[in-house]
C-alpha cells in the first residue's frame, strides 16, 4: 500500500519496518516529527531526552544492549551530540545505530547553516542522503544494514525540503529483529588511550572498505543523458536538477560519505563538462578534486542558502527566469498574542536592561516592537554570557539579565547556573517557564511531568533544582502580573550573588479557552502603553486605540498596563 508521507514520517516508518526498538531525540525543527511519529508505535520505546548528547548516549547504550536504535536531531543538535558520536565511531556498535540529522539550508528555523556532512567526515562516520520521502524510508532501512555490516554508527542526513515535503511511500510490514547478544569486549568498547589507538586503525580500515564498496552500492546510480553535460548531486538538489536540466547525465549519490571515487571518475570521463551541484559547503566537490578529478561546482554556486530550479538553470545554462514577487503584506514573526513572554520582555525593555537571550520561541523578544534581547548564541548560552558580562565589567553587568526557557534550561542551562554559583558571579537569571517546548511544537520535557507518550512521570521542580545548585534567591512570578514582575526584577538587580526568577505561566496555545476579548472605552488617552506590548489585536487609529476582537486572546496584558482604566473585558 502506498501512502503520502512527510520525509520525517517516512524516516520513522523506515525505522519501524527495520525493527527499531528504541528511538531517542531532543526536539528540533526540522527533525522533530521523526520521533513524534515513532512514539505512536507500541513496539518502539521512544523518549524526549534532556538534550542531544544524552539522546545519543541512550541510543548507544541501547545499541550495545542489542536493540536497533535511531537517534534524531537537527544540525546544531549534532554539535551537542558530537562528543559521544566521535568516540562511537571508534567503538563501533552492536545492533544498528542510525543518527538522523536534519540540516536547514537558508536557516528557516536555525541560527546557522551548518553542514552535517563535514562533521560526519571529521568523525569518520558514513552518511546516506535521501532525495524524497520514498528514499527517506528506503535509506533508513539500508542505514541499519550498513551500520551492522560495517560496525559503525550511520548518519542519515535530511534537509528541510526533504524532511517537510510529502511523497508517495510504499508501506511494508515490520521486521521483528531479535536482540543481538551482548558480548563483553573491553578492547572494543572501553576507549582509554591504549584501546583507542588500536580502534583508530580499525576506523581507517573500515572507511577504506566502505569507500571501495560504495562503487557498487545501489544507492549511488548513474542516469545517462547527454554526453555534453554531467551533473553530480545528492538529496533534495537531485529533484531540482532533474527539472532544470532534463537532458543532462546525472550521477545521483545516495551515500555522500565516503564517496565512490571509481564511479565518479568513470562518470566524469563520460561527459564533456561535469558540475557538482550541492547546497551549503563544497563537501563532494572538495573530495572529488582531492583525487585529481576535474569538476566544476562552487565557481558557479554559492555556499549559502537553498537552491532552486530557476537558480540551477541560470547558473548552468545562463537562462534567467524573472520571478514576480507576490504582492502580499510582510508578516514578520512576533510572539503570539497573549504569550506570557510578552510581559517579561515588555518589562525588561522598560527597565532598559542588557538582555542575554537564548534559543526558543522567546528569541522573538529581540524583534520589534519588544526589541529587548541583545545577544543569542546557542542553547544555554544566556547564563554563560551573563557571567562573562559580570567578570569583564561588573558595573556594566548590574543592568544585565539572562533569559532562558524552561526546556532550554534543562537542555544546557543547568551547568551554566552551577558555574555562576561556583565562581561567585553577580547574575540575574530569568527562566521563562511556559510549561512546554514551544518553538518546536509543544513537546513535553522533564519539568512537564509527562513523557513523549503523555504518560505521567516525575515533574522536575525547577525552583528546587536551582536551590540545590546553591542559589539562595529563587522567586516564582506570573509574568502577567507586570507590576509584581517588575518589582521582582528590580529587587534581584539590587542584590549581589546569583538570583533566579522563574516567570511561570503556561503557553496560551496549551489551553482550549474560548476568548471573549477586551474593548477600549472613551477613557483612553491614546498614551499607546498598550500598543507597546506588540499585541497584533491592538490597533492605533486616527480616533485613538481600538482592539480587533478577532485577534484578541483575552490575555489581560493590555488591561494591566492601561493607566486610565480604559480597557475593559467584554
Secondary structure, 3 states (H helix, E strand, C coil): CEEEEEHHHHHHHHHHHCCCCEEEECCCCCCHHHHHHHCCCCCCEEEECCCHHHHHHHHHHHHHCCCCEEEEEEHHHHHHHHHHHHHHHHHCCCCCEEEEEEECCCCCCCCCCCCHHHHHHHHCCEEECCCCHHHHHHHHHHHHHHHHHHCCCEEEEEEHHHHCCEEEEECCCCCCCCCCCCCCCHHHHCCCHHHHHHHHHHHHHHHHHHHHHHHHCCCCEEECCEEEEEEEEECCHHHHHHHHCCCEEEEEECEEECCCHHHHHHHHHCCCEEEECCCCCCHHHHHHHCCCCCCECCCCCCCCCCCCHHHHHHHHHCCCCCCCCCCCCCCCCCCCCCCHHHHHHHHHHHCCCEEECCCCHHHHHHCCCCCCCCECCCCCHHHHHHHHHHHHCHHHHCCEEEEEEHHHHHHHHHHHHHHHHHCCCCEEEEEEECCCECCCCCECCCCCCECCCCCECCCCCHHHHHHHCCCCEEEEECCCCHHHHHHHHHHHHHCCCEEEEEEECCCHHHCCCCCCCEEECCCCCCCCCCHHHCCCCEEEECCEEEECCCCCCCCCHHHHHCCCCCEEEC
